[in-house]
Amino acid sequence: MDMNMDNAKINRRIACIVIMSLAMLVVAAQIPSSGMTAHAVGSTAADMIPRNFTTLAQAAGPAVVNISTERTINGGGRVYEHFFNAPRGPNDPFQNFFDRFFQNMPQRDFKQKSLGSGFILDNDGYIVTNNHVIDGADQIQVKLKNGKEYPAEIIGTDISTDIALIRIKADHELPSLKLGDSGKLQIGQWVLAIGNPFGLEHTVTAGIVSAKGRVIGAGPYDDFIQTDASINPGNSGGPLLNLNGEVVGINTAIIAGGAGIGFAIPADMAKTVIEQLRKNGAVTRGWLGVAIQDLNADLTQYYGLDHGALVTEVFPGDPADKAGIRPNDIIVSLNGENIESGRDLSKKISDLGVGEKAKIGVYREGKAKTVTVEIAKRVEKGPYDKTPGDEPGEPGMLGMALSDITPEIAERLNIEPKQGVIVVGITPGGKADKAGVRQNDVIFEVNHQPIRTVADCRKMFENADEGEKIQLLMKRPGSGLVVATLAK
């Protein structure tokens, strides 16, 4: 009897163990393994919790380079002079004291150095980086991950997209990276950034795609990828990679004081720019000749349209004017494709070839019509247009082209309207160029006197005696206040 009871207990325990084991197997079958994710998501664990960052970094790292530049700034003593001049300008009673004490200070040249990143495009030594990394450089040095260094030459630059193509001549086969399809990027997708933040070579950071199509006021073709992969000064020009090791973006911009917010140029935009730089050393874009604005909610309701770009101005003699496009027309399509916004129109027009004929659909006074436009060449003037007549070579302007601060420029630069003038052009080898003035510098003071307009600046230059020292107090994007000294 006891024996039978013991056997029954044993059998019940065995049955419980079997049932529990089967239950665990069923549950395990429903839970994703380390190599799979939930079927509802439809992706692999490498997408959710990547285990191949190490492999990816090892494979892509050798093609990422450190770029160091050197620029000669003439008259190294000018900053010293500015801060050791009398605080109230030339009429200060103590100015003679300052003049006697500092007038004979030697104006020595000094070297301004900067660091950035880039990546090798192919075995021919072509390297992609940002224009702002190599802008104005006298020397460009490229350092590979293996420690070898090579001088680089500039093949071409494009200020509108901030892309530059340089080249080195190496004595061995070079690793390279492939440009991927940024159009396939999804919000939340894992990405990897490699670069040289703060000069720390080959730093790898990971994150996700936070947003696409960001407009941050950097230029007319803003279409940035936003990522929370750490990007810092020195990362500029480095690659943003997908998990296949393809370059989906070029790390370009950060928000000062912003944590986890970086921006990269989409690879799809970079491809066409790089191709033109490689072939021609410059980028040619199409031009329509209109000023446009987006349709807001009120305009959309008023016109009964859900897409398009409103023409606010037509420039005389330009393609749109010749084709009969008028102010207040709404451009709704280009070659059969809908125009969603003003930015969409600008991008599509810029991609057209010079001389190409395009069909543009417009909505005018309640009626739709189509016009044929022959696309012209866009003349790139940098981020801001020049004031008419203020060409860099204009007599008396010391080798600078200047523009008043418009409300749009003020908003972009985060300064007050009519507070200074902006440098929109520099004559190579001219007085301003030799003094270290750069395009996009904002001049606030001339010889300690506030400047409000181009006319103020011209008057100060004209009233200066021949050979007289002229000091410019300027705000430089990304650098703060700087001082340049030049002689009339």
Backbone torsions as a table, in degrees:
resi	resn	phi	psi	omega
1	MET	NA	-50.3	177.6
2	ASP	-61.4	-39.3	179.5
3	MET	-60.4	-45.3	-179.2
4	ASN	-64.4	-39.2	178.8
5	MET	-64.5	-40.8	178.2
6	ASP	-63.0	-42.6	179.1
7	ASN	-63.2	-39.0	179.4
8	ALA	-62.8	-43.0	178.3
9	LYS	-61.8	-42.2	-179.6
10	ILE	-63.1	-42.7	-179.6
11	ASN	-63.2	-40.4	179.0
12	ARG	-64.3	-40.2	178.9
13	ARG	-64.7	-41.8	179.3
14	ILE	-62.7	-42.3	179.6
15	ALA	-61.9	-41.6	178.5
16	CYS	-63.1	-41.8	-180.0
17	ILE	-63.2	-42.5	179.8
18	VAL	-62.0	-46.3	-179.1
19	ILE	-61.2	-44.1	-179.7
20	MET	-63.9	-39.3	179.5
21	SER	-64.0	-43.8	178.5
22	LEU	-62.4	-40.3	179.3
23	ALA	-63.0	-41.4	179.4
24	MET	-64.9	-37.7	178.1
25	LEU	-64.8	-39.5	179.0
26	VAL	-64.1	-46.9	179.4
27	VAL	-62.2	-43.2	-179.5
28	ALA	-62.1	-35.1	-179.8
29	ALA	-67.6	-26.6	-178.5
30	GLN	-88.2	-21.1	-179.3
31	ILE	-88.8	132.3	179.5
32	PRO	-60.4	136.5	174.8
33	SER	-76.9	-180.0	-179.5
34	SER	-64.3	-15.2	-179.6
35	GLY	-105.8	2.4	-177.6
36	MET	-138.6	155.0	174.4
37	THR	-114.8	176.0	-179.4
38	ALA	-58.3	140.0	-177.0
39	HIS	-62.1	-26.0	-179.0
40	ALA	-64.7	-29.3	179.9
41	VAL	-82.0	-33.3	175.6
42	GLY	70.2	39.0	179.0
43	SER	-143.4	178.3	-179.2
44	THR	-98.9	164.5	-179.7
45	ALA	-64.1	-26.8	178.4
46	ALA	-62.0	-27.5	177.6
47	ASP	-77.2	-37.2	-175.9
48	MET	-82.9	-51.1	178.5
49	ILE	-131.8	83.6	-173.0
50	PRO	-60.3	135.0	175.1
51	ARG	-108.6	0.6	-175.3
52	ASN	-107.1	17.5	175.8
53	PHE	-58.7	-39.6	-179.4
54	THR	-63.0	-48.2	178.4
55	THR	-60.9	-43.3	-179.3
56	LEU	-64.0	-45.2	179.7
57	ALA	-62.9	-40.1	179.5
58	GLN	-67.6	-36.3	-178.3
59	ALA	-75.8	-41.1	-174.8
60	ALA	-87.7	-28.3	-174.1
61	GLY	-52.0	-45.2	-177.7
62	PRO	-61.2	-20.4	-179.3
63	ALA	-90.4	-2.9	178.0
64	VAL	-95.0	132.0	-172.9
65	VAL	-119.3	158.0	173.1
66	ASN	-96.6	127.3	-179.8
67	ILE	-114.1	120.2	176.1
68	SER	-115.8	138.2	-178.2
69	THR	-126.0	159.1	178.3
70	GLU	-138.5	130.6	-179.6
71	ARG	-127.7	133.8	179.0
72	THR	-86.2	123.2	177.2
73	ILE	-106.5	120.7	-176.6
74	ASN	-77.9	139.4	175.7
75	GLY	73.4	65.0	-174.7
76	GLY	-63.2	-17.2	-177.8
77	GLY	-82.1	-1.4	-171.7
78	ARG	-68.1	-34.3	178.1
79	VAL	-65.3	-40.8	179.2
80	TYR	-60.9	-43.8	-178.5
81	GLU	-62.1	-40.8	-177.7
82	HIS	-61.1	-45.3	-175.1
83	PHE	-80.6	-13.8	179.0
84	PHE	-111.6	13.4	169.2
85	ASN	-82.5	162.7	177.6
86	ALA	-61.4	137.0	-172.9
87	PRO	-64.7	-22.3	-177.5
88	ARG	-99.0	14.4	175.0
89	GLY	85.2	-167.0	-172.5
90	PRO	-64.0	-20.6	-179.5
91	ASN	-89.3	0.7	179.0
92	ASP	-66.3	131.9	-179.1
93	PRO	-60.9	-19.9	-179.9
94	PHE	-94.5	6.5	-176.5
95	GLN	-62.5	-38.0	-179.9
96	ASN	-60.4	-38.2	177.7
97	PHE	-61.2	-47.2	-179.6
98	PHE	-64.1	-39.4	-179.8
99	ASP	-62.6	-46.3	-178.9
100	ARG	-63.6	-35.3	-173.9
101	PHE	-78.7	-35.4	-170.9
102	PHE	-119.0	-4.1	-174.0
103	GLN	-62.6	-33.8	-176.1
104	ASN	-90.5	9.9	178.3
105	MET	-63.2	127.4	-177.4
106	PRO	-63.8	135.2	178.9
107	GLN	-92.2	77.5	-177.0
108	ARG	-83.7	145.9	174.2
109	ASP	-71.9	153.0	173.5
110	PHE	-138.4	160.2	-176.7
111	LYS	-98.8	125.8	176.0
112	GLN	-102.4	122.7	-176.0
113	LYS	-112.9	150.7	176.6
114	SER	-148.2	161.4	-177.8
115	LEU	-127.1	149.2	176.2
116	GLY	-155.8	-168.0	-178.2
117	SER	-129.7	171.1	176.5
118	GLY	-169.4	176.5	176.2
119	PHE	-142.3	147.4	-176.7
120	ILE	-78.9	131.9	-175.9
121	LEU	-91.6	-33.2	-180.0
122	ASP	-162.2	178.3	-176.1
123	ASN	-72.1	-11.1	177.2
124	ASP	-76.9	-4.5	175.3
125	GLY	92.6	10.7	177.2
126	TYR	-74.6	134.2	-176.4
127	ILE	-128.9	133.2	178.1
128	VAL	-97.2	137.5	175.8
129	THR	-152.8	-171.1	175.7
130	ASN	-90.7	148.3	175.7
131	ASN	-61.1	-39.7	-176.5
132	HIS	-69.1	-15.5	177.5
133	VAL	-72.7	-37.0	-174.2
134	ILE	-113.2	3.7	-176.6
135	ASP	-60.9	126.1	177.0
136	GLY	74.8	9.1	-175.7
137	ALA	-75.6	138.2	172.5
138	ASP	-84.0	-32.9	179.8
139	GLN	-136.8	141.1	176.5
140	ILE	-127.7	124.4	-179.8
141	GLN	-119.1	130.2	-179.4
142	VAL	-110.4	127.8	179.2
143	LYS	-114.2	123.9	178.5
144	LEU	-82.9	168.0	-179.1
145	LYS	-64.9	-27.8	179.7
146	ASN	-78.1	2.1	176.4
147	GLY	95.2	-12.6	179.9
148	LYS	-71.8	143.4	-179.4
149	GLU	-122.0	144.0	-179.5
150	TYR	-140.9	142.2	172.0
151	PRO	-71.8	149.5	-178.3
152	ALA	-122.2	149.2	173.9
153	GLU	-110.2	150.7	178.7
154	ILE	-85.5	123.8	176.7
155	ILE	-87.2	-41.5	178.4
156	GLY	-176.8	157.7	179.0
157	THR	-136.2	155.3	176.4
158	ASP	-136.0	104.6	-175.4
159	ILE	-68.5	-28.6	-175.8
160	SER	-67.4	-34.2	178.0
161	THR	-108.1	-2.0	-179.8
162	ASP	61.1	41.4	177.8
163	ILE	-116.3	139.2	176.5
164	ALA	-133.3	148.9	176.9
165	LEU	-121.9	122.0	178.0
166	ILE	-122.3	172.9	-177.0
167	ARG	-145.7	142.5	172.9
168	ILE	-120.1	158.2	175.3
169	LYS	-114.4	99.8	-176.0
170	ALA	-92.6	160.1	-179.2
171	ASP	-100.8	17.8	179.3
172	HIS	-154.3	169.3	179.8
173	GLU	-68.1	138.9	-175.1
174	LEU	-105.2	141.4	171.9
175	PRO	-72.8	158.2	-178.5
176	SER	-149.1	165.2	177.9
177	LEU	-120.8	150.4	-178.6
178	LYS	-100.5	138.0	174.4
179	LEU	-76.3	127.2	-177.7
180	GLY	-96.2	-168.0	-178.3
181	ASP	-101.2	98.9	-178.5
182	SER	-72.1	-18.4	178.1
183	GLY	-64.9	-22.1	-179.2
184	LYS	-88.3	-3.7	179.8
185	LEU	-62.3	141.5	178.1
186	GLN	-117.3	144.9	175.9
187	ILE	-60.1	130.0	-178.7
188	GLY	94.6	-4.1	180.0
189	GLN	-74.2	142.7	179.7
190	TRP	-69.6	139.4	174.6
191	VAL	-140.4	158.9	-177.8
192	LEU	-127.4	134.0	176.5
193	ALA	-113.0	135.6	176.6
194	ILE	-127.8	133.9	179.7
195	GLY	-174.8	-157.6	-174.8
196	ASN	-128.0	63.3	-177.8
197	PRO	-62.8	130.6	-179.7
198	PHE	54.6	28.3	178.2
199	GLY	80.7	2.8	178.4
200	LEU	-81.9	108.1	-168.5
201	GLU	-67.4	142.3	173.7
202	HIS	47.1	62.5	175.2
203	THR	-95.9	131.1	-178.4
204	VAL	-108.5	128.5	175.8
205	THR	-130.7	149.9	-177.6
206	ALA	-125.8	153.6	177.8
207	GLY	-173.0	-159.1	179.7
208	ILE	-125.1	167.4	171.9
209	VAL	-76.3	115.5	-176.2
210	SER	-85.9	-33.5	-179.7
211	ALA	-166.1	164.8	177.4
212	LYS	-129.4	159.0	176.4
213	GLY	67.9	30.1	-178.5
214	ARG	-72.5	137.3	173.6
215	VAL	-110.3	115.7	-175.3
216	ILE	-118.4	8.8	178.0
217	GLY	79.1	19.9	-179.1
218	ALA	-81.6	-22.9	-177.6
219	GLY	176.8	179.5	-175.1
220	PRO	-71.4	-12.6	-176.0
221	TYR	-118.6	33.8	179.1
222	ASP	-57.2	128.1	176.7
223	ASP	-162.6	52.9	-166.7
224	PHE	-79.9	150.2	166.7
225	ILE	-86.7	126.7	175.3
226	GLN	-97.8	135.4	-179.2
227	THR	-139.7	153.4	174.7
228	ASP	-100.3	7.0	168.6
229	ALA	-63.8	128.8	-172.3
230	SER	-58.0	121.4	176.6
231	ILE	-126.6	129.4	-176.3
232	ASN	-136.1	169.8	175.4
233	PRO	-51.8	129.1	-175.3
234	GLY	107.4	-21.8	174.5
235	ASN	-76.7	-16.8	-175.3
236	SER	-52.8	129.0	179.4
237	GLY	92.7	-11.1	-179.7
238	GLY	-79.9	166.4	-175.9
239	PRO	-85.8	147.3	166.1
240	LEU	-107.3	119.3	-169.6
241	LEU	-111.0	145.7	168.3
242	ASN	-87.2	179.5	-174.5
243	LEU	-74.8	-5.1	173.1
244	ASN	-91.0	1.2	179.5
245	GLY	81.1	15.2	179.1
246	GLU	-94.9	145.1	178.2
247	VAL	-78.0	114.5	177.8
248	VAL	-104.2	-9.3	178.4
249	GLY	-161.6	159.8	175.2
250	ILE	-112.0	114.6	-176.8
251	ASN	-62.2	126.7	-168.4
252	THR	-133.3	-43.8	-169.2
253	ALA	-138.0	155.5	174.1
254	ILE	-134.7	162.2	173.5
255	ILE	-99.5	122.9	-177.9
256	ALA	-57.9	125.0	179.4
257	GLY	82.1	-3.7	-179.3
258	GLY	-88.5	132.3	178.7
259	ALA	-101.7	129.5	177.1
260	GLY	75.3	23.5	177.9
261	ILE	-130.0	108.6	176.6
262	GLY	-132.6	161.3	-175.9
263	PHE	-131.9	142.4	-179.1
264	ALA	-132.7	143.8	175.9
265	ILE	-74.2	128.1	-179.7
266	PRO	-61.7	142.5	-179.1
267	ALA	-61.7	-33.8	-179.2
268	ASP	-62.7	-37.9	176.1
269	MET	-70.6	-40.4	-177.2
270	ALA	-65.1	-33.0	-176.3
271	LYS	-56.9	-49.7	-177.6
272	THR	-67.4	-36.8	179.0
273	VAL	-66.4	-47.0	-179.0
274	ILE	-61.8	-40.6	179.9
275	GLU	-61.1	-43.5	179.2
276	GLN	-69.6	-38.9	178.5
277	LEU	-62.5	-39.5	-179.1
278	ARG	-67.4	-39.3	-178.0
279	LYS	-80.6	-43.5	-169.4
280	ASN	-119.1	-10.8	-177.9
281	GLY	78.1	0.0	-179.7
282	ALA	-154.7	169.1	-179.0
283	VAL	-113.7	129.6	175.7
284	THR	-106.3	129.7	-178.6
285	ARG	-124.4	153.9	177.6
286	GLY	-75.0	154.8	-176.8
287	TRP	-137.8	130.0	179.3
288	LEU	-99.0	-38.7	177.7
289	GLY	92.3	41.9	177.1
290	VAL	-136.0	154.0	167.0
291	ALA	-100.9	136.2	-171.8
292	ILE	-134.6	163.0	172.4
293	GLN	-144.3	158.3	178.4
294	ASP	-72.7	157.6	173.8
295	LEU	-83.9	118.1	175.2
296	ASN	-82.9	-178.0	-175.4
297	ALA	-61.3	-39.8	-179.2
298	ASP	-66.5	-43.4	-179.8
299	LEU	-67.4	-38.8	178.0
300	THR	-59.8	-44.0	179.4
301	GLN	-69.7	-40.0	-177.2
302	TYR	-62.9	-45.2	-176.9
303	TYR	-89.4	-12.9	-178.3
304	GLY	71.2	31.3	-179.9
305	LEU	-116.8	149.6	177.4
306	ASP	-111.1	5.2	176.5
307	HIS	-159.4	164.4	178.1
308	GLY	131.5	173.8	177.8
309	ALA	-132.1	127.7	-177.1
310	LEU	-83.0	127.3	177.8
311	VAL	-81.6	117.7	179.6
312	THR	-98.8	-21.2	179.9
313	GLU	-156.4	142.6	175.6
314	VAL	-118.6	124.1	-176.1
315	PHE	-81.6	125.4	-176.2
316	PRO	-57.2	135.1	176.1
317	GLY	82.9	-7.2	179.9
318	ASP	-87.4	170.7	-173.3
319	PRO	-52.5	-44.0	-178.8
320	ALA	-62.6	-40.7	178.5
321	ASP	-62.8	-44.8	-180.0
322	LYS	-64.7	-30.1	-178.3
323	ALA	-85.1	-7.3	177.9
324	GLY	93.8	11.5	175.4
325	ILE	-71.5	139.3	-174.4
326	ARG	-121.8	159.3	171.0
327	PRO	-59.1	145.3	-177.8
328	ASN	79.2	-4.1	168.3
329	ASP	-65.8	150.2	173.7
330	ILE	-114.1	118.2	179.0
331	ILE	-82.8	117.6	-173.8
332	VAL	-109.7	-17.0	-179.6
333	SER	-153.9	156.7	176.0
334	LEU	-137.3	116.0	-177.6
335	ASN	51.1	42.5	175.7
336	GLY	85.0	-7.4	179.1
337	GLU	-99.2	136.6	179.1
338	ASN	-61.3	143.6	172.4
339	ILE	-100.8	116.9	-174.5
340	GLU	-86.4	-30.5	-174.4
341	SER	-161.0	174.0	177.0
342	GLY	-63.0	-39.2	178.9
343	ARG	-65.3	-37.8	177.7
344	ASP	-63.0	-42.9	178.4
345	LEU	-63.9	-46.0	-179.0
346	SER	-59.1	-43.1	-178.6
347	LYS	-65.4	-45.2	-177.4
348	LYS	-68.5	-37.3	177.1
349	ILE	-66.1	-41.1	-178.0
350	SER	-64.3	-26.3	-179.4
351	ASP	-79.9	-11.2	-179.3
352	LEU	-80.6	151.1	179.9
353	GLY	-79.8	149.8	177.7
354	VAL	-64.2	130.6	-177.8
355	GLY	90.1	-10.0	179.2
356	GLU	-70.8	141.1	178.7
357	LYS	-96.7	128.5	-175.8
358	ALA	-121.9	144.8	176.1
359	LYS	-93.6	118.9	-177.8
360	ILE	-115.9	123.7	177.5
361	GLY	-89.4	126.8	-179.6
362	VAL	-124.4	153.7	176.8
363	TYR	-115.4	117.9	-174.9
364	ARG	-135.6	122.2	176.1
365	GLU	51.1	44.1	176.1
366	GLY	82.1	2.7	-178.8
367	LYS	-124.9	146.5	177.7
368	ALA	-97.5	140.6	175.5
369	LYS	-149.2	163.8	-179.3
370	THR	-122.2	134.5	177.2
371	VAL	-122.8	153.0	177.3
372	THR	-103.8	127.3	-177.3
373	VAL	-120.0	135.8	172.8
374	GLU	-95.5	114.4	-173.1
375	ILE	-68.9	136.1	177.7
376	ALA	-103.3	180.0	179.8
377	LYS	-89.9	130.1	175.2
378	ARG	-76.8	130.5	176.0
379	VAL	-93.0	111.1	-177.8
380	GLU	-75.4	126.8	180.0
381	LYS	-118.9	15.0	-175.6
382	GLY	82.8	-168.8	-173.8
383	PRO	-68.0	-20.7	-175.1
384	TYR	-132.2	144.3	178.9
385	ASP	-77.5	152.7	178.1
386	LYS	-78.2	150.3	168.7
387	THR	-73.6	133.0	-177.7
388	PRO	-52.6	130.8	177.3
389	GLY	91.9	-18.5	-178.2
390	ASP	-90.5	61.7	177.2
391	GLU	-78.4	153.7	-177.4
392	PRO	-55.7	-31.4	-176.9
393	GLY	-89.2	5.3	-177.3
394	GLU	-62.8	131.6	179.7
395	PRO	-57.1	136.5	176.3
396	GLY	89.9	-12.3	-178.4
397	MET	-95.6	6.1	171.4
398	LEU	60.2	33.7	176.4
399	GLY	79.4	26.3	179.3
400	MET	-128.2	147.2	165.4
401	ALA	-107.7	129.2	-174.3
402	LEU	-120.3	155.7	176.6
403	SER	-138.4	144.5	174.0
404	ASP	-64.9	158.0	178.4
405	ILE	-84.3	106.8	176.7
406	THR	-80.7	164.5	177.0
407	PRO	-56.6	-36.0	-179.8
408	GLU	-66.6	-43.3	178.4
409	ILE	-66.0	-41.3	-179.8
410	ALA	-60.5	-41.9	179.3
411	GLU	-65.0	-40.1	-178.9
412	ARG	-67.7	-37.1	-176.7
413	LEU	-92.6	-3.9	-179.8
414	ASN	59.5	47.4	176.4
415	ILE	-130.2	170.7	179.6
416	GLU	-78.0	141.9	174.8
417	PRO	-58.1	146.8	-179.7
418	LYS	60.9	24.0	175.9
419	GLN	-107.4	83.5	-179.8
420	GLY	97.0	178.8	176.9
421	VAL	-129.3	154.2	-176.8
422	ILE	-106.8	140.3	177.2
423	VAL	-83.0	116.0	-177.9
424	VAL	-108.7	-2.3	177.8
425	GLY	-163.9	148.8	-179.0
426	ILE	-132.6	132.2	173.3
427	THR	-79.0	117.8	179.4
428	PRO	-56.5	128.5	179.7
429	GLY	81.2	-2.3	179.1
430	GLY	-76.3	179.6	-176.5
431	LYS	-62.1	-44.0	180.0
432	ALA	-64.8	-41.0	179.8
433	ASP	-62.2	-44.7	-179.7
434	LYS	-66.8	-27.1	-179.9
435	ALA	-83.0	-5.6	177.7
436	GLY	93.8	9.8	175.8
437	VAL	-70.1	140.5	-178.1
438	ARG	-123.3	155.9	172.7
439	GLN	-60.2	140.3	-178.6
440	ASN	81.9	-2.0	169.6
441	ASP	-64.0	144.3	176.2
442	VAL	-110.6	119.0	-178.3
443	ILE	-88.0	119.4	179.8
444	PHE	-97.8	-37.2	-176.7
445	GLU	-137.5	147.2	169.7
446	VAL	-122.3	117.1	-176.2
447	ASN	51.7	46.2	175.5
448	HIS	71.0	6.6	178.0
449	GLN	-101.5	131.1	-179.1
450	PRO	-60.6	142.6	178.8
451	ILE	-116.7	127.6	179.7
452	ARG	-108.3	-36.4	-174.4
453	THR	-137.2	169.7	175.5
454	VAL	-61.6	-36.3	179.4
455	ALA	-62.1	-39.0	176.3
456	ASP	-60.4	-44.5	-177.6
457	CYS	-65.3	-45.0	-179.6
458	ARG	-60.8	-40.8	-179.8
459	LYS	-63.1	-41.8	178.9
460	MET	-63.1	-42.0	179.7
461	PHE	-65.7	-42.9	-177.3
462	GLU	-66.8	-34.1	-178.1
463	ASN	-79.3	-12.0	178.9
464	ALA	-76.0	143.4	178.1
465	ASP	-75.1	155.6	178.6
466	GLU	-59.9	127.8	-179.1
467	GLY	85.9	-5.6	-178.7
468	GLU	-69.6	143.9	179.1
469	LYS	-74.3	132.0	178.2
470	ILE	-122.7	125.4	179.8
471	GLN	-108.0	135.1	179.1
472	LEU	-115.6	122.9	172.4
473	LEU	-95.5	121.8	-170.6
474	MET	-133.0	154.2	169.9
475	LYS	-104.8	125.9	-178.2
476	ARG	-111.7	125.7	179.6
477	PRO	-52.7	125.0	177.8
478	GLY	84.1	-5.8	-176.5
479	SER	-125.5	-15.3	-176.8
480	GLY	84.3	-152.4	-177.4
481	LEU	-79.2	136.6	175.8
482	VAL	-136.7	161.5	-179.9
483	VAL	-125.9	134.9	174.9
484	ALA	-121.9	139.4	179.7
485	THR	-120.9	128.6	177.6
486	LEU	-144.4	161.7	-179.3
487	ALA	-108.8	141.8	-179.4
488	LYS	-69.6	NA	NA
